[in-house]
């Protein structure tokens, strides 16, 4: 039976170990059992699942996951939390804590060793300052994943599921939507955490595509084009790509490609769909070979 998840129990554990929050790790521990239940329910954790948890903290969500999953592998960077996790997770024989920085873990090796290359479900309350590097690291590692259910800053969650032409739409939206279907599960106010963050949070579930929704000859180049388009958001797409100098084409040549796609040469990157970016990338590659 999970014993953590409310303020009193969290404070008791922190006092017992004399734990101090470390700003550099962006630590905000969940203290609301309803939110914890909602995350586990949204992630659809069952006894056949191996869950990769990033940043277990004092083990609050880990306990909930352990009661539902077949196996939980939790990766924690903070030295001070390892003895606390040994204590709070001592009743669970299906949990393994790895004392590592998730950005430095060989995720392919982890999947092989802990889950025989079967897909993980990832669940995490992510530190806001490294949400994007962690998510992109998971996607780009090509580690087998079923879904990623994470607590992130509300604005970041909104960016992940934003569509073309909106202020939240950008490189992150396109990257996430290339790899997964994104849906916000719950909005979580600051009082659900200790210490309270200055911003609202949201739980978002990313369900991995079996096949990417667009075809591209060069995934890496597609994302370079996307990043270049949004690095100079106020500029037209022609100017942004010409200034980035990565296509090897002139502004006029890029404009001609856009016209072939029935798009204005004055269009901005924020107006293009993922499919249009993939089409544009393919045409640029073809033109460079010509």
Protein Blocks (a to p, Z undefined) as FASTA:
>chain_A
ZZbhifklmmmmmmmnopacdfklopacdfbfklmmmmmmmnopafkbccddehjlnomm
mmmmmmmmmbdcdddfblklmmmmmmmmmmpckbccddddfklpcfklmmmmmnoopacd
ddddddfklmmmmmmmmmmnopacfbdcddddfklmmmmmpcehiakbcfklmmmmmmpc
cddfbdcdfklpccddfbdcddddddddfbdfbdcfblmlmmmmmmmmmmmmmbcfklmm
mmnopnopafklmmmmmmmnopafkbcfklpcfklmmmmmmmmmmmmmZZ
